[in-house]
């Protein structure tokens, strides 16, 4: 192939349309391995849980270790709104206290930010209700891991 050279900058955005056009002209179409409207191979509930978990990690920083697991207990879609009830599982009472925060402010902030992210995912309104539950040593228990959707290979 003799391709034309294009100087571009993804950071600044210089010549990106020219680069895109060059790629379109020169690359052959390949088979679809997934349906065109599918953006991930993960179930939507899993992604919802990860969006909640992401907000926990962003808002609590070093206070909460990476020992939280999210269980989506209910995801009920109606024509006007999707109702989601989720449980945030932690290992210790102190972690539960940090996640709830003084007067429930931390849990409210987590829920508000996660709701906005989930609304982008499903392209619709979301009612999100969060609960925090202590499950001591859930990461060491095959039963708890399975309940939370984690699989362990033998």
N, C-alpha and C positions, 0 to 999 in steps of 0.2 A: 504494500500500500504506500502511496505517496500522499501523505496528509499535509495539509496546510498548517503552518504554525500559528498559534494564537497566544498572545501574551494576555494573561488574565490575572485577576486578584479576587479570590473568594472573600477575602476580608473586606475589601473596599467595594467590590462589585463590578470592577472594571472588566468590560468585554465578556461578561458571562452569557449574554444572549448569543454572541458570535460563537462562543465555545459550544453552547448547547446546540445551535444549528449545525455546526460542523459534526458533532457526535451523531445527531439524527441522520444526517446525510450519509455517513460512512459506516455506521454500525448496522448489522443485520438484525432483524427481529428474531427473537428466540421464542421458545414455547413458554406458555404460562405454567408455572409450577404451582401457583395458587390462584384462586379467582381474583380478578383485577381489583375488586372492592375490599379484599381482605388485607388488612395492614399488619396482622400478627397471627401467629398460630396458637396464641394463648387464649383461654376463655376470658370473656369480658369480666366476669366476677374476679378472676385473678388480677387483672389489670386494675380494677377498682380498688382492690386491697392494696396493691403496690402504690397507687396514688395516695392512699391514706398513709401508708407506711412512709412514703417519701416526705410528706408534710411533718410527720413525727420527727424524722431525722433532721429535717431542715430547722424546725422550730426548737428542738430540745438540744441540738448540737451534741456536746460531750456528756450531757447529763444522763441520757438514756443510751445504754449500749445497744448494739445491734441484736437485741434479744426480744424484739417485739414481733408478734405474728398477728396478722389480721384474718379474721373469719367473717365472711359476708354471710350473715344469717338469713337475710331476706333481700331480694332485689325484685320488686314488683313494679312492672311497667304498665302505666295506663296511657291513654291518648294525650293527657295533659302533663303528667309528671311521673318520674320514676322514684319510688320510695325504697330507700336502702337502709337496712339496719345492720350494723357491723360491730363486732367485738374486737377490741384491742387486747391481746393476751400478753401479759408480762410475767416475769418470774418472781418478783418481790413486791411487797406492799409499798416500799419506798418508791419504786418505779411507778406504781399506780398513782401515788400522791403527786409525783412530778407531772405525769401526763394530765391529771385532772387540773392541777394548779390551784392557786388561791381563788376561791369562789367559783371554780370551774372555768376560769378564763383560758387556761392553756387548752383544755379540751374543746372549748368553743372556737378558739383560733385554728386548731387543727381541723376541726369539722368544716369551718367556713372556707379555708383554703383548699381542702380536699374536695369539697362540694363543687367549687369552681372548676377544678381540674376534671372531675368526673363529668360535669356538664359539657365540657369540650369533647370528651370522649364519646358521649352518647348523643350529642347534638340536641339536648333538651334539658328541661328543668329537672332538678334533683332535690329531694328531701332526704337529708342524711342524718341519721341518729347513731351516735357512737356510745359504746359502753366499754369500760375497762375492767378486765377480769384478771385476777392473779391465779396462775397455774404454775405452782412451784416445779422447777426442773423440767419444764415442758420440752426443752431441747434434748434432754437425755431419755425421754420416754417415746418409744416407738408408737404407742397408742396415741399420745397427744400429737405427735408429728403427723400421723395419719389423719387424725381429726382435723388438723389445720391444713391439710392438702399437700403435705410434704411426703415424698416417697423415699424410702431408704433402700439402696441396693444391697443385696446380700454379699 
